[in-house]
Amino acid sequence: MNSLWKRLTLLVGIFALGAAVLAGCASAPTPADYAAEKPVLDLKTYFNGPLVAHGIFTDRAGKVARRFTVQMTGSWNGKEGTLDERFTYSDGKTERRVWRLTDEGNGRWTGRADDVVGVAEGQASGNALNWRYTLSLPVDGKVYEVQFDDWMYLMDDKVMLNKAVMSKFGFRLGEVTLSFYKP
């Protein structure tokens, strides 16, 4: 009986390991997965004029570590745009980020900001946009470079939802969730 129990335990372990390996092989979503989704996201239209966003940062355990609002103003000159973001955190701290966006054609976007390391690269398709970039993030007197995998989904002409995963060295640090509203 003890030998049978060991074999069964081994089989269950092998099955669990196989399931974990298969789950790890599942492909991540791509912007093309959303090509047929409506309404179609046009960054120049949505990020033009005033917007407001409400957001949270959740840590690895899913606990809300920070809440904030963002007052934004977007403007465009041809393929070049500026998105001026003014953050106010629940603890009263404020922050400003000014994005300089470029429409590279075929749904491809690039973005620059003073605290973005290098260039943010984005791909839009259907109602979705995926941004990938590295941000210099000040924490407790030190600055860390963290990677963002940032997804935006246009819900209608007024509302867009945004979910970004923050990581460092491939380890997930937390998530940022935002709800944008265009008055």
N, C-alpha and C positions, 0 to 999 in steps of 0.2 A: 504494500500500500504506500509506503514511504517513497518508493521509486516512481510509482505512478504520479504521486503528488508533485515530485520534482519535475517530471516530464511535462505535466500540465502547467506548472509555474513557468517553465522554460518556454513553452509554446505561447503562453499569454504574453510573456516578455518580448518574444520575437514578433508577435502580432502587433503589440503596442509600438515597438521600435519601427516596424514597417509602416504603420499608420503615420507616425511622426515624420518619417522620411518622405512619404508621399505628400503629406500636408506641406512640408517645407519646399517641395517641388512645384507647388501650385504657383502659377504665374501671377504677378502683380498686375493690377489694372493699368491700362494705357489710355491716353486720351482717345484713341481710335475706338475704344469700347463704347464711347458716348456719342459717336458721329451722328446717329439718328435721333438723339434726344433734342427736344424742343423745350423752351425757346432757345434759339442759337445765341450763344454768348458773343457779343461784339464789345470788346474792351473799350473801344473808342466811344461807344454810345453809353455803356453802363458807367464807366469811370469818367464821366464828363459832368462837371458841376459839383454841387455839394452832395455828400453822402455821410451817413453815420453808421458805425458798427459797434456792437456789444460783443465782448469776448471773455473767455476764460482760458487760463493755462492750468492743465491738470498734470500732476507728476506721474511717475511710472506706476504708482499704485492706483491712479485714477482720482486722487484727491484734488479738489480745486485748491490751487496754491496762490492764484492771483486772478482778480477780476479787473476788467478795464472797459473803457469806451474810447472810440476813435472818431474824431471829427476829421473829415477828408474833403479835399477839393481837387478835382481833376480838370486838366485842360489839355488841349491838343493843338498841334500845328503840323498838319500833314501826318506823316508816319511817326512823329515824335510826340510823346506825351509826358506830362508831369502829374504825379499824384502826391499831394502834400498831406501827410498823416500827422495828426496831433493826438497823442495818447494821454489819457488821464486814468491812472490806476486807483483802485479802491483805497489805497493807503495815502492818496493825495499826490504821489509823485507824478511828474509829467515827462514826456519824451516826444521828440519829433523825428520823423523820417520822411525824406523827400525822395521819391522814386522817379527816375528818369527812364521812361519806357520807350521801346522802339519796336514797331511792327516790321518784322523781317520777311513777311509774306508767308503764304501757305499755312497760316495758323501758328507760325513760330514767332516768339516774342523774346526780347532780351530786356533786362532791367538792371539798373545800377542805383545804388544809394551809398551814402558815406559809410554806413556800417555793414555793407555787403562786401564780402571778400570776392574780388573778381567780378564776374558777371552772372546774374541770375538768368537761367534759361527756362523758357516756358513753351508749352505746346497746347493749343486750344483745338477742340473738336466738339461739334454739337453744343451742348450746354455747359461743357466742362473746360477747365484750364488746369494744367499741372505745372507748377513752378518748382524748380530745384535750385537751391542756392546755399551758400555758407554765410552765416551772420556772425559778426563779432558781438558777443553778448556779455555785457558787464554784470558780474555777480560778486557781491561782497568785496569790492575793491580789486578784483581780478577780471581779466577779459578772456573769454573762452570762444573759440571758433566752433560753432555748432552747425550741423547740416539740417536743412529743412526740405521735406517732401510735402509740398503745399498743394492742396486740391481745392478748387473753387467750382461751385455748381450754381448756375443761374436757375432760379425757381420760377420767376416771372419778371416783368419789367421793373419791379421795385425791390425784390429780395434776392440776395445771393448768399449761399451758405459756404463756409470755408473751414476746412479741417487740415491742419498741418502737423506732421510728426517731426519732432526734434530728435536728433541723434548725434552721438559723438563716437568716433571709432566703430561705427556700426551698431552701437548700443542705444536703444530707445531711451530718451530722457523724459519724454512727456509729449503732450499734445496741446495745440492751440486750436480752439474752436471759436468761430466768429459768425455773426449774423449781420450782413450788410443791409442797409435800407436806403433806398434812393427816394427822397421826397418828391 
